[in-house]
Amino acid sequence: MANIKSAKKRIRVIDKKTARNIRVKNHVKDAVKAFNAAIAEGNAEKASEAFKLAEKKIMQATAKGTFHKNTASRTVSRLEKKLNALKAE
């Protein structure tokens, strides 16, 4: 355990940031799972709506600094590739 006041504060700050990051990542995971479920059903309309939500959540996480911008772009690109493949069928 830290003895210095500033070190104790850093521990508190890191705990808050960690909790926020976990919450944000859970929102992203839920949105991506919903999208993948719609893809598995083969419902293009539902998948399109789920994609919009997933993309929004991913970009919000990037804006908050939880994800790197390249990671977010890569993830969105992969999701969009799945959606386009479903629409092409």
VMD Tcl script that builds the backbone (N, CA, C; Angstrom):
set m [mol new atoms 267]
animate dup $m
set s [atomselect $m all]
$s set {name element resname resid chain x y z} {
  {N N MET 1 A 0.842 -1.186 0.000}
  {CA C MET 1 A 0.000 0.000 0.000}
  {C C MET 1 A 0.880 1.240 0.000}
  {N N ALA 2 A 0.448 2.237 -0.726}
  {CA C ALA 2 A 1.213 3.471 -0.843}
  {C C ALA 2 A 1.169 4.266 0.467}
  {N N ASN 3 A 2.263 4.950 0.754}
  {CA C ASN 3 A 2.328 5.807 1.945}
  {C C ASN 3 A 2.225 7.279 1.590}
  {N N ILE 4 A 2.650 7.633 0.386}
  {CA C ILE 4 A 2.670 9.028 -0.034}
  {C C ILE 4 A 1.276 9.433 -0.519}
  {N N LYS 5 A 0.901 10.668 -0.141}
  {CA C LYS 5 A -0.445 11.150 -0.442}
  {C C LYS 5 A -0.746 11.138 -1.943}
  {N N SER 6 A 0.194 11.576 -2.746}
  {CA C SER 6 A -0.042 11.628 -4.200}
  {C C SER 6 A -0.161 10.225 -4.798}
  {N N ALA 7 A 0.563 9.282 -4.226}
  {CA C ALA 7 A 0.476 7.893 -4.706}
  {C C ALA 7 A -0.884 7.295 -4.361}
  {N N LYS 8 A -1.407 7.649 -3.181}
  {CA C LYS 8 A -2.745 7.180 -2.794}
  {C C LYS 8 A -3.807 7.741 -3.745}
  {N N LYS 9 A -3.632 9.015 -4.113}
  {CA C LYS 9 A -4.570 9.642 -5.039}
  {C C LYS 9 A -4.506 8.954 -6.399}
  {N N ARG 10 A -3.307 8.653 -6.880}
  {CA C ARG 10 A -3.161 7.981 -8.173}
  {C C ARG 10 A -3.883 6.635 -8.159}
  {N N ILE 11 A -3.814 5.930 -7.045}
  {CA C ILE 11 A -4.508 4.640 -6.925}
  {C C ILE 11 A -6.015 4.836 -7.066}
  {N N ARG 12 A -6.552 5.878 -6.403}
  {CA C ARG 12 A -7.985 6.161 -6.510}
  {C C ARG 12 A -8.374 6.527 -7.937}
  {N N VAL 13 A -7.567 7.353 -8.575}
  {CA C VAL 13 A -7.849 7.783 -9.951}
  {C C VAL 13 A -7.815 6.590 -10.905}
  {N N ILE 14 A -6.813 5.739 -10.753}
  {CA C ILE 14 A -6.682 4.558 -11.610}
  {C C ILE 14 A -7.878 3.625 -11.415}
  {N N ASP 15 A -8.340 3.467 -10.179}
  {CA C ASP 15 A -9.514 2.625 -9.915}
  {C C ASP 15 A -10.759 3.160 -10.626}
  {N N LYS 16 A -10.935 4.494 -10.614}
  {CA C LYS 16 A -12.076 5.098 -11.300}
  {C C LYS 16 A -11.988 4.874 -12.807}
  {N N LYS 17 A -10.796 5.094 -13.367}
  {CA C LYS 17 A -10.613 4.920 -14.811}
  {C C LYS 17 A -10.808 3.468 -15.217}
  {N N THR 18 A -10.331 2.553 -14.391}
  {CA C THR 18 A -10.481 1.130 -14.680}
  {C C THR 18 A -11.948 0.744 -14.685}
  {N N ALA 19 A -12.696 1.247 -13.711}
  {CA C ALA 19 A -14.126 0.945 -13.632}
  {C C ALA 19 A -14.854 1.491 -14.857}
  {N N ARG 20 A -14.499 2.708 -15.285}
  {CA C ARG 20 A -15.136 3.297 -16.459}
  {C C ARG 20 A -14.806 2.490 -17.705}
  {N N ASN 21 A -13.537 2.108 -17.857}
  {CA C ASN 21 A -13.126 1.334 -19.028}
  {C C ASN 21 A -13.851 -0.008 -19.090}
  {N N ILE 22 A -14.003 -0.656 -17.964}
  {CA C ILE 22 A -14.711 -1.944 -17.931}
  {C C ILE 22 A -16.170 -1.748 -18.341}
  {N N ARG 23 A -16.791 -0.696 -17.829}
  {CA C ARG 23 A -18.188 -0.406 -18.164}
  {C C ARG 23 A -18.335 -0.137 -19.663}
  {N N VAL 24 A -17.430 0.664 -20.221}
  {CA C VAL 24 A -17.487 1.001 -21.639}
  {C C VAL 24 A -17.263 -0.247 -22.496}
  {N N LYS 25 A -16.302 -1.077 -22.110}
  {CA C LYS 25 A -16.027 -2.303 -22.868}
  {C C LYS 25 A -17.220 -3.250 -22.828}
  {N N ASN 26 A -17.920 -3.308 -21.699}
  {CA C ASN 26 A -19.101 -4.159 -21.593}
  {C C ASN 26 A -20.213 -3.680 -22.532}
  {N N HIS 27 A -20.367 -2.365 -22.651}
  {CA C HIS 27 A -21.366 -1.821 -23.572}
  {C C HIS 27 A -21.024 -2.219 -25.008}
  {N N VAL 28 A -19.749 -2.139 -25.349}
  {CA C VAL 28 A -19.311 -2.499 -26.702}
  {C C VAL 28 A -19.538 -3.986 -26.943}
  {N N LYS 29 A -19.170 -4.808 -25.980}
  {CA C LYS 29 A -19.344 -6.258 -26.131}
  {C C LYS 29 A -20.807 -6.629 -26.318}
  {N N ASP 30 A -21.691 -5.992 -25.548}
  {CA C ASP 30 A -23.124 -6.266 -25.675}
  {C C ASP 30 A -23.623 -5.907 -27.070}
  {N N ALA 31 A -23.182 -4.761 -27.587}
  {CA C ALA 31 A -23.619 -4.315 -28.910}
  {C C ALA 31 A -23.109 -5.252 -30.004}
  {N N VAL 32 A -21.869 -5.696 -29.872}
  {CA C VAL 32 A -21.284 -6.595 -30.871}
  {C C VAL 32 A -21.962 -7.962 -30.808}
  {N N LYS 33 A -22.274 -8.429 -29.612}
  {CA C LYS 33 A -22.980 -9.711 -29.475}
  {C C LYS 33 A -24.363 -9.643 -30.124}
  {N N ALA 34 A -25.051 -8.532 -29.943}
  {CA C ALA 34 A -26.367 -8.364 -30.562}
  {C C ALA 34 A -26.240 -8.374 -32.081}
  {N N PHE 35 A -25.197 -7.738 -32.594}
  {CA C PHE 35 A -24.961 -7.724 -34.037}
  {C C PHE 35 A -24.676 -9.131 -34.548}
  {N N ASN 36 A -23.815 -9.851 -33.851}
  {CA C ASN 36 A -23.479 -11.217 -34.274}
  {C C ASN 36 A -24.694 -12.143 -34.208}
  {N N ALA 37 A -25.570 -11.924 -33.242}
  {CA C ALA 37 A -26.792 -12.725 -33.142}
  {C C ALA 37 A -27.703 -12.455 -34.336}
  {N N ALA 38 A -27.795 -11.192 -34.741}
  {CA C ALA 38 A -28.620 -10.840 -35.899}
  {C C ALA 38 A -28.027 -11.433 -37.175}
  {N N ILE 39 A -26.716 -11.462 -37.266}
  {CA C ILE 39 A -26.041 -12.066 -38.429}
  {C C ILE 39 A -26.329 -13.565 -38.461}
  {N N ALA 40 A -26.258 -14.201 -37.298}
  {CA C ALA 40 A -26.498 -15.645 -37.213}
  {C C ALA 40 A -27.930 -15.989 -37.630}
  {N N GLU 41 A -28.880 -15.103 -37.293}
  {CA C GLU 41 A -30.270 -15.308 -37.698}
  {C C GLU 41 A -30.446 -15.147 -39.201}
  {N N GLY 42 A -29.581 -14.350 -39.805}
  {CA C GLY 42 A -29.692 -14.075 -41.228}
  {C C GLY 42 A -30.647 -12.932 -41.524}
  {N N ASN 43 A -30.959 -12.142 -40.515}
  {CA C ASN 43 A -31.881 -11.020 -40.659}
  {C C ASN 43 A -31.066 -9.758 -40.991}
  {N N ALA 44 A -31.079 -9.353 -42.262}
  {CA C ALA 44 A -30.259 -8.225 -42.711}
  {C C ALA 44 A -30.737 -6.900 -42.114}
  {N N GLU 45 A -32.040 -6.728 -41.990}
  {CA C GLU 45 A -32.565 -5.472 -41.456}
  {C C GLU 45 A -32.193 -5.298 -39.985}
  {N N LYS 46 A -32.379 -6.359 -39.222}
  {CA C LYS 46 A -32.029 -6.330 -37.795}
  {C C LYS 46 A -30.517 -6.158 -37.622}
  {N N ALA 47 A -29.754 -6.825 -38.479}
  {CA C ALA 47 A -28.292 -6.733 -38.413}
  {C C ALA 47 A -27.822 -5.319 -38.734}
  {N N SER 48 A -28.502 -4.670 -39.659}
  {CA C SER 48 A -28.145 -3.302 -40.027}
  {C C SER 48 A -28.353 -2.345 -38.860}
  {N N GLU 49 A -29.469 -2.507 -38.158}
  {CA C GLU 49 A -29.735 -1.678 -36.976}
  {C C GLU 49 A -28.718 -1.956 -35.871}
  {N N ALA 50 A -28.417 -3.238 -35.674}
  {CA C ALA 50 A -27.442 -3.618 -34.644}
  {C C ALA 50 A -26.053 -3.098 -35.002}
  {N N PHE 51 A -25.741 -3.066 -36.291}
  {CA C PHE 51 A -24.443 -2.552 -36.736}
  {C C PHE 51 A -24.308 -1.077 -36.400}
  {N N LYS 52 A -25.370 -0.308 -36.636}
  {CA C LYS 52 A -25.331 1.123 -36.333}
  {C C LYS 52 A -25.052 1.355 -34.858}
  {N N LEU 53 A -25.726 0.579 -34.005}
  {CA C LEU 53 A -25.527 0.716 -32.568}
  {C C LEU 53 A -24.112 0.298 -32.163}
  {N N ALA 54 A -23.638 -0.815 -32.719}
  {CA C ALA 54 A -22.301 -1.306 -32.383}
  {C C ALA 54 A -21.236 -0.303 -32.807}
  {N N GLU 55 A -21.395 0.250 -34.009}
  {CA C GLU 55 A -20.426 1.237 -34.494}
  {C C GLU 55 A -20.412 2.464 -33.585}
  {N N LYS 56 A -21.594 2.907 -33.177}
  {CA C LYS 56 A -21.699 4.061 -32.288}
  {C C LYS 56 A -20.986 3.799 -30.961}
  {N N LYS 57 A -21.241 2.630 -30.384}
  {CA C LYS 57 A -20.625 2.295 -29.097}
  {C C LYS 57 A -19.102 2.196 -29.220}
  {N N ILE 58 A -18.633 1.620 -30.320}
  {CA C ILE 58 A -17.182 1.488 -30.529}
  {C C ILE 58 A -16.538 2.864 -30.663}
  {N N MET 59 A -17.167 3.741 -31.421}
  {CA C MET 59 A -16.608 5.077 -31.616}
  {C C MET 59 A -16.660 5.900 -30.324}
  {N N GLN 60 A -17.696 5.693 -29.520}
  {CA C GLN 60 A -17.760 6.384 -28.227}
  {C C GLN 60 A -16.626 5.906 -27.323}
  {N N ALA 61 A -16.364 4.601 -27.352}
  {CA C ALA 61 A -15.275 4.050 -26.537}
  {C C ALA 61 A -13.934 4.610 -26.995}
  {N N THR 62 A -13.781 4.811 -28.293}
  {CA C THR 62 A -12.554 5.380 -28.829}
  {C C THR 62 A -12.398 6.830 -28.390}
  {N N ALA 63 A -13.485 7.568 -28.417}
  {CA C ALA 63 A -13.447 8.972 -28.016}
  {C C ALA 63 A -13.080 9.109 -26.538}
  {N N LYS 64 A -13.482 8.144 -25.719}
  {CA C LYS 64 A -13.170 8.190 -24.292}
  {C C LYS 64 A -11.749 7.703 -24.001}
  {N N GLY 65 A -11.086 7.140 -25.024}
  {CA C GLY 65 A -9.713 6.678 -24.843}
  {C C GLY 65 A -9.619 5.234 -24.401}
  {N N THR 66 A -10.733 4.511 -24.416}
  {CA C THR 66 A -10.711 3.110 -24.003}
  {C C THR 66 A -10.082 2.240 -25.084}
  {N N PHE 67 A -10.398 2.538 -26.354}
  {CA C PHE 67 A -9.824 1.811 -27.483}
  {C C PHE 67 A -8.954 2.754 -28.299}
  {N N HIS 68 A -7.939 2.199 -28.953}
  {CA C HIS 68 A -7.132 2.961 -29.905}
  {C C HIS 68 A -7.942 3.133 -31.181}
  {N N LYS 69 A -7.716 4.230 -31.886}
  {CA C LYS 69 A -8.530 4.509 -33.071}
  {C C LYS 69 A -8.369 3.453 -34.151}
  {N N ASN 70 A -7.181 2.884 -34.294}
  {CA C ASN 70 A -6.975 1.849 -35.311}
  {C C ASN 70 A -7.702 0.558 -34.935}
  {N N THR 71 A -7.738 0.245 -33.660}
  {CA C THR 71 A -8.458 -0.938 -33.182}
  {C C THR 71 A -9.948 -0.778 -33.476}
  {N N ALA 72 A -10.459 0.412 -33.211}
  {CA C ALA 72 A -11.876 0.677 -33.462}
  {C C ALA 72 A -12.193 0.570 -34.951}
  {N N SER 73 A -11.350 1.158 -35.777}
  {CA C SER 73 A -11.579 1.117 -37.225}
  {C C SER 73 A -11.531 -0.308 -37.751}
  {N N ARG 74 A -10.587 -1.079 -37.251}
  {CA C ARG 74 A -10.456 -2.479 -37.678}
  {C C ARG 74 A -11.694 -3.285 -37.274}
  {N N THR 75 A -12.169 -3.073 -36.071}
  {CA C THR 75 A -13.337 -3.795 -35.577}
  {C C THR 75 A -14.578 -3.441 -36.378}
  {N N VAL 76 A -14.785 -2.147 -36.617}
  {CA C VAL 76 A -15.941 -1.701 -37.388}
  {C C VAL 76 A -15.865 -2.256 -38.807}
  {N N SER 77 A -14.674 -2.262 -39.371}
  {CA C SER 77 A -14.488 -2.782 -40.723}
  {C C SER 77 A -14.861 -4.253 -40.805}
  {N N ARG 78 A -14.477 -5.025 -39.814}
  {CA C ARG 78 A -14.802 -6.454 -39.796}
  {C C ARG 78 A -16.303 -6.682 -39.659}
  {N N LEU 79 A -16.940 -5.869 -38.823}
  {CA C LEU 79 A -18.388 -5.994 -38.661}
  {C C LEU 79 A -19.104 -5.629 -39.964}
  {N N GLU 80 A -18.643 -4.563 -40.598}
  {CA C GLU 80 A -19.267 -4.129 -41.843}
  {C C GLU 80 A -19.076 -5.162 -42.952}
  {N N LYS 81 A -17.936 -5.818 -42.939}
  {CA C LYS 81 A -17.670 -6.879 -43.921}
  {C C LYS 81 A -18.675 -8.021 -43.756}
  {N N LYS 82 A -18.974 -8.382 -42.515}
  {CA C LYS 82 A -19.977 -9.425 -42.242}
  {C C LYS 82 A -21.358 -8.985 -42.720}
  {N N LEU 83 A -21.684 -7.725 -42.455}
  {CA C LEU 83 A -22.991 -7.199 -42.847}
  {C C LEU 83 A -23.134 -7.193 -44.371}
  {N N ASN 84 A -22.099 -6.752 -45.062}
  {CA C ASN 84 A -22.153 -6.709 -46.522}
  {C C ASN 84 A -22.257 -8.117 -47.117}
  {N N ALA 85 A -21.595 -9.080 -46.493}
  {CA C ALA 85 A -21.684 -10.461 -46.971}
  {C C ALA 85 A -23.109 -10.990 -46.803}
  {N N LEU 86 A -23.746 -10.626 -45.705}
  {CA C LEU 86 A -25.132 -11.046 -45.479}
  {C C LEU 86 A -26.075 -10.412 -46.497}
  {N N LYS 87 A -25.865 -9.135 -46.775}
  {CA C LYS 87 A -26.721 -8.437 -47.732}
  {C C LYS 87 A -26.529 -8.966 -49.155}
  {N N ALA 88 A -25.326 -9.459 -49.456}
  {CA C ALA 88 A -25.029 -9.954 -50.804}
  {C C ALA 88 A -25.699 -11.300 -51.075}
  {N N GLU 89 A -26.060 -12.013 -50.025}
  {CA C GLU 89 A -26.663 -13.341 -50.205}
  {C C GLU 89 A -28.026 -13.283 -50.827}
}
mol reanalyze $m
mol bondsrecalc $m
mol representation Tube
mol addrep $m
